[in-house]
Amino acid sequence: MLKLNKLKLLTILTCVLAITVPAAIASAENVRELVHAYRVWKLTDVLDLSEEQMPVFYSRLKEVDKLEAEILEDQREVVKRLADILDDEEIDEQKLQKALDEHRALRLKRIEEVGRMRDEAEMMLSARQRARYVVFDQEFRTDIRNIIQKARDLERMRRMDERLDMQGGGMGSPGGRSSGGSGGSRGRR
């Protein structure tokens, strides 16, 4: 397996996500699968799993990821409901409390069930592999958050450039940013 340094890998993944994020609303599952495949590839290298450990560990890890994604989606739906309730002129306190209770239950479910399943997956590893996994997982989650944020920023900039171009004020056009003005509205929503 080719070993690329972390910066090259993150650059490649950033580019892939920059391309896929605009379509991510329609295909969040594809992005999730891409991230999972990248994670498995990196974990294989980091953990040095045996042939016996590999299928069992990765199968369990995929179950954990699937459950966590389902719970997070349920939480997003409850948050949308909370926002809708708060937008009503007269807030129904019972509906509000019910949605809050549901959100709390989902948060606890995520902590308990996902945590238990993660612990079970980690117990398949040696102490050294578990330590490597804990370090990797923390760094990986931070890297993915940063990559997604960069991809969103790139998409936001692309949309803004399109709007400026349609208004005749894009980069390099007369009246655009390069005209020496104060920078126009670039960077503002």
Secondary structure, DSSP 8 states (H G I E B T S, - for coil): -----HHHHHHHHHHHHHHHHHHHTT-HHHHHHHHHHHHHHHHHHHH---TTHHHHHHHHHHHHHHHHHHHHHHHHHHHHHHHHHHHSSS--HHHHHHHHHHHHHHHHHIIIIIHHHHHHHHTTS-HHHHHHHHHHHHHHHHHHHHHHHHHHHHHHHHHHHHHHHHTT-STTSTTSGGGSSS-TTTT--
